[in-house]
Amino acid sequence: MMLTKTGWDAARSFLISYARPLEQKLFTYHFENGTKEDAVEELTSFQNDDGGFGNSIEPDFRLGESSPMATTVGLQIAKDLQLTKDHPMVVKAMSYLEAAYDDQMEIWHAVPPTVNDVPHAPWWHFDRAKGFCGVQTTWANPNAEIVGYYHLYQQENPNLKKWTHKALIELTKLPHPIEKHDFLCYSRLLESITDNENAQHDIHLSLSRSLHETVCKDPARWNEYVAKPLEFAPCPSSPFHDYLKKEAELQLDAEINCQHEEGYWQPAWSWFGQYKETWKKAENEWRGILTLSMLRSLDAYGKIDK
């Protein structure tokens, strides 16, 4: 099955008309000869003076100030744009993460307590008694991903060996099967840790053992908030593509069928009635993010009728 020209046109029209300027510039960069500089300029608008990212770059928490979690979102895009370690945006972001590290707890806190003062999804609520938000139930998220950015951008950091060892130890502590977001954080570390073959081997082996139980392979449930194949194999060059080749193809066909008539792909979650007006804005931002992501996967798998 292919995404038809009608489907493509609808998706493009939605992105150009309703997505955030960031997704608009990323779309034109990836598909219409837009410039990397324009995309970077839009990404920069989410970066604060301290080098961290905030300003609702992750639409589910509307925090202006920087947080390690929002900074990982910014660095995901910076990595995708192939920014180098000496790019000012990257240098500032890594400097922020260095300052944000909690030496005593050996952790980056996903979000600060002030997230409670702004509209946010329930899972981002900061539990002051526990000292972390609902998302941060293990060390993995976002810490494993952050260690990956040090391997990618700052291999000379004197703490990197210690942090990598910590990541490998924490990986052995994760429940089996590994939870979706924990898996994705370690997968991002795996993709970045090209300078340590032993660690790369251990991470790949551990993730591979969990993959088929972590991923939901039931198409009837793919409209729910589950771990879907394309999240783990968004393109044929993904580390786990060979394990999920059949499932990825099935999901691509399913996604083509469930594209909204207005062109977007809909998030499979909501804020459960909280902050209703803000959720409407966040929901639309997610539609833009998910639509761009889906178009890129469809394109990577050769599923767009051009």
C-alpha positions as CSV (number, residue, x, y, z in Angstrom):
1,M,0.0,0.0,0.0
2,M,1.2,3.5,-0.8
3,L,0.3,7.0,0.5
4,T,-1.5,8.5,-2.5
5,K,-0.9,12.0,-3.9
6,T,-4.2,13.0,-2.2
7,G,-3.0,11.7,1.1
8,W,0.4,13.5,0.6
9,D,-1.2,16.7,-0.4
10,A,-3.5,16.6,2.7
11,A,-0.6,16.0,5.0
12,R,1.5,18.8,3.4
13,S,-1.4,21.2,3.6
14,F,-2.0,20.4,7.3
15,L,1.7,20.9,8.2
16,I,2.0,24.2,6.2
17,S,-1.2,25.6,7.6
18,Y,-1.4,24.3,11.2
19,A,1.9,22.8,12.5
20,R,4.4,24.8,14.5
21,P,7.0,26.8,12.6
22,L,9.6,24.2,13.7
23,E,7.8,21.3,12.1
24,Q,7.1,23.5,9.0
25,K,10.8,24.2,8.5
26,L,11.8,20.6,9.2
27,F,9.3,19.5,6.6
28,T,10.6,21.9,4.0
29,Y,14.1,20.9,4.8
30,H,13.5,17.2,4.5
31,F,11.1,17.3,1.5
32,E,11.2,20.6,-0.3
33,N,14.8,21.8,-0.5
34,G,14.4,24.0,2.6
35,T,17.6,25.0,4.3
36,K,19.1,23.5,7.4
37,E,19.7,27.0,8.7
38,D,16.0,27.9,8.7
39,A,15.3,24.7,10.7
40,V,18.0,25.4,13.2
41,E,16.8,29.0,13.6
42,E,13.3,27.7,14.6
43,L,14.9,25.1,16.9
44,T,16.9,27.9,18.5
45,S,13.7,29.6,19.6
46,F,13.1,26.9,22.1
47,Q,16.6,27.2,23.7
48,N,17.1,29.4,26.7
49,D,20.0,31.6,27.7
50,D,21.3,28.9,30.1
51,G,21.7,26.6,27.1
52,G,18.8,24.2,28.0
53,F,15.6,23.8,26.0
54,G,12.2,24.6,27.3
55,N,9.3,26.7,26.0
56,S,7.0,23.8,25.4
57,I,9.3,22.0,22.9
58,E,7.7,18.9,24.4
59,P,4.1,19.9,24.0
60,D,2.8,17.9,27.0
61,F,4.4,20.2,29.6
62,R,4.2,24.0,29.0
63,L,7.3,25.0,30.9
64,G,9.3,28.0,29.7
65,E,12.4,27.3,31.8
66,S,14.9,24.7,30.8
67,S,14.7,21.0,31.8
68,P,16.9,18.0,31.0
69,M,13.9,16.3,29.4
70,A,13.1,19.2,27.1
71,T,16.8,19.4,26.3
72,T,16.9,15.8,25.1
73,V,14.0,16.7,22.7
74,G,16.1,19.6,21.3
75,L,19.2,17.4,21.0
76,Q,17.2,14.7,19.2
77,I,16.4,17.2,16.5
78,A,20.0,18.6,16.5
79,K,21.3,15.1,16.0
80,D,18.8,14.5,13.2
81,L,20.0,17.7,11.6
82,Q,23.6,16.4,11.9
83,L,24.8,19.4,13.9
84,T,28.4,19.0,14.9
85,K,29.8,19.1,18.5
86,D,31.1,22.6,18.0
87,H,27.8,24.0,16.8
88,P,26.9,26.8,19.3
89,M,23.5,25.3,19.9
90,V,25.1,21.9,20.9
91,V,27.8,23.5,22.9
92,K,25.3,25.5,25.0
93,A,23.0,22.5,25.5
94,M,25.8,20.3,26.7
95,S,27.0,23.0,29.0
96,Y,23.5,23.2,30.5
97,L,23.4,19.4,31.0
98,E,26.7,19.6,32.8
99,A,25.4,22.2,35.2
100,A,22.1,20.3,35.7
101,Y,23.6,17.0,36.8
102,D,22.9,16.0,40.4
103,D,26.2,14.6,41.6
104,Q,24.7,13.4,44.9
105,M,21.9,11.4,43.3
106,E,23.9,10.6,40.1
107,I,21.0,11.7,38.0
108,W,19.6,14.3,35.7
109,H,16.1,15.2,37.0
110,A,13.7,15.0,34.0
111,V,11.8,18.2,35.0
112,P,11.9,20.6,37.9
113,P,9.1,21.0,40.5
114,T,8.0,24.2,38.8
115,V,6.4,22.0,36.1
116,N,3.4,21.9,38.5
117,D,2.9,25.6,38.0
118,V,2.1,25.3,34.3
119,P,-0.4,23.3,32.3
120,H,1.0,19.7,31.9
121,A,-0.1,16.2,31.2
122,P,-0.7,14.2,34.4
123,W,2.4,12.0,33.9
124,W,4.6,15.1,34.1
125,H,3.3,16.1,37.5
126,F,6.2,16.4,40.0
127,D,5.7,14.5,43.2
128,R,7.5,16.5,45.8
129,A,7.5,13.6,48.3
130,K,9.2,11.3,45.9
131,G,11.4,14.0,44.3
132,F,10.6,13.2,40.7
133,C,7.8,13.4,38.1
134,G,5.6,10.5,37.1
135,V,7.6,9.7,34.0
136,Q,10.9,9.2,35.9
137,T,10.2,5.9,37.5
138,T,13.6,4.5,36.5
139,W,17.1,5.9,35.9
140,A,16.8,5.2,32.2
141,N,14.5,8.1,31.2
142,P,16.1,10.5,30.3
143,N,19.5,9.6,31.8
144,A,20.6,6.9,29.4
145,E,19.7,9.1,26.4
146,I,21.7,12.0,27.9
147,V,24.8,9.8,28.3
148,G,24.5,9.1,24.6
149,Y,24.8,12.8,23.8
150,Y,28.1,12.9,25.7
151,H,29.3,10.1,23.6
152,L,28.2,11.9,20.5
153,Y,29.3,15.4,21.4
154,Q,31.7,15.4,24.3
155,Q,33.7,12.2,24.4
156,E,36.5,14.0,26.3
157,N,34.3,14.6,29.3
158,P,36.1,13.1,32.4
159,N,32.8,11.8,33.8
160,L,31.8,9.9,30.7
161,K,33.4,6.6,31.7
162,K,31.6,6.7,35.0
163,W,28.2,7.7,33.4
164,T,28.5,4.9,30.9
165,H,29.2,2.3,33.6
166,K,26.2,3.6,35.5
167,A,24.1,3.2,32.4
168,L,25.1,-0.4,31.9
169,I,24.4,-1.2,35.6
170,E,21.0,0.4,35.5
171,L,20.2,-1.4,32.3
172,T,20.5,-4.7,34.2
173,K,18.0,-3.5,36.8
174,L,15.2,-2.7,34.4
175,P,12.1,-4.9,34.6
176,H,11.5,-7.3,31.7
177,P,10.2,-6.6,29.2
178,I,11.7,-3.1,29.2
179,E,9.2,-0.3,29.2
180,K,8.7,1.6,26.0
181,H,10.3,4.9,27.0
182,D,13.2,3.3,28.9
183,F,13.9,1.2,25.8
184,L,13.9,4.2,23.5
185,C,16.3,6.1,25.8
186,Y,18.7,3.1,25.7
187,S,18.2,2.8,21.9
188,R,19.3,6.4,21.5
189,L,22.3,5.7,23.7
190,L,23.1,2.7,21.5
191,E,23.0,4.8,18.3
192,S,25.4,7.4,19.8
193,I,27.9,5.1,21.6
194,T,30.1,4.4,18.6
195,D,33.3,4.9,20.6
196,N,32.8,1.9,23.0
197,E,32.2,-1.4,21.3
198,N,31.8,-3.4,24.5
199,A,29.1,-1.1,25.8
200,Q,27.5,-1.1,22.4
201,H,27.4,-4.9,22.4
202,D,25.9,-5.2,25.9
203,I,23.2,-2.6,25.2
204,H,22.2,-4.1,21.9
205,L,22.1,-7.6,23.4
206,S,19.9,-6.5,26.3
207,L,17.5,-4.5,24.2
208,S,17.2,-7.3,21.6
209,R,16.2,-9.8,24.3
210,S,13.3,-7.5,25.3
211,L,12.3,-6.2,21.9
212,H,9.6,-8.7,20.9
213,E,7.9,-8.4,24.3
214,T,8.2,-4.6,24.5
215,V,6.7,-4.0,21.0
216,C,3.0,-4.4,20.6
217,K,2.5,-6.5,17.5
218,D,-1.3,-6.6,17.6
219,P,-2.7,-4.2,14.8
220,A,-6.0,-4.0,16.6
221,R,-4.3,-2.2,19.5
222,W,-2.2,0.3,17.4
223,N,-4.8,3.0,17.9
224,E,-4.0,2.8,21.7
225,Y,-1.0,4.2,23.5
226,V,1.2,1.2,23.0
227,A,4.8,0.6,21.8
228,K,4.3,0.4,18.1
229,P,6.9,-1.1,15.7
230,L,7.8,2.2,13.8
231,E,8.8,3.8,17.1
232,F,11.7,1.2,17.2
233,A,12.3,0.9,13.5
234,P,11.3,4.3,12.0
235,C,13.5,3.7,8.9
236,P,15.3,0.7,7.4
237,S,18.6,1.8,8.8
238,S,17.3,1.6,12.4
239,P,19.2,-0.8,14.6
240,F,16.2,-3.0,15.2
241,H,14.7,-2.9,11.7
242,D,15.7,-6.5,10.8
243,Y,13.9,-7.7,13.9
244,L,10.7,-5.8,13.0
245,K,10.7,-5.7,9.2
246,K,7.3,-7.4,8.8
247,E,5.6,-5.5,11.7
248,A,6.9,-2.2,10.4
249,E,5.4,-2.8,7.0
250,L,2.1,-3.8,8.5
251,Q,2.0,-0.7,10.6
252,L,2.8,1.5,7.6
253,D,-0.2,0.2,5.8
254,A,-2.4,0.6,8.9
255,E,-1.2,4.2,9.3
256,I,-2.0,5.1,5.7
257,N,-5.5,3.8,6.3
258,C,-6.0,5.8,9.5
259,Q,-4.7,9.2,8.3
260,H,-7.3,11.8,9.1
261,E,-9.2,13.3,6.2
262,E,-7.6,16.7,7.1
263,G,-4.2,15.2,6.5
264,Y,-2.8,14.6,10.0
265,W,-2.1,11.7,12.3
266,Q,-3.7,11.9,15.7
267,P,-2.0,11.3,19.0
268,A,-3.2,8.2,20.9
269,W,-3.4,10.0,24.2
270,S,-5.0,13.0,25.9
271,W,-4.7,14.9,29.2
272,F,-7.8,13.2,30.6
273,G,-9.8,16.3,30.8
274,Q,-7.2,18.5,32.6
275,Y,-6.3,21.9,31.2
276,K,-8.8,21.5,28.4
277,E,-8.0,24.6,26.4
278,T,-4.2,24.1,26.6
279,W,-4.6,20.5,25.6
280,K,-6.3,21.6,22.4
281,K,-3.1,23.6,21.5
282,A,-0.8,20.7,22.6
283,E,-2.9,18.2,20.7
284,N,-2.5,20.2,17.5
285,E,1.2,20.6,18.0
286,W,1.4,16.8,18.4
287,R,-0.5,16.3,15.2
288,G,2.2,18.3,13.4
289,I,5.0,16.4,15.1
290,L,3.4,13.0,14.4
291,T,2.5,13.9,10.8
292,L,6.0,14.9,10.0
293,S,7.4,11.8,11.6
294,M,5.0,9.5,9.7
295,L,5.8,11.2,6.4
296,R,9.5,10.6,7.0
297,S,8.9,6.9,7.8
298,L,6.7,6.4,4.8
299,D,9.3,8.1,2.7
300,A,12.1,6.0,4.1
301,Y,10.3,2.8,3.4
302,G,9.4,3.9,-0.1
303,K,5.6,4.1,0.7
304,I,4.8,7.5,-0.9
305,D,3.4,7.6,-4.4
306,K,5.4,10.4,-5.9
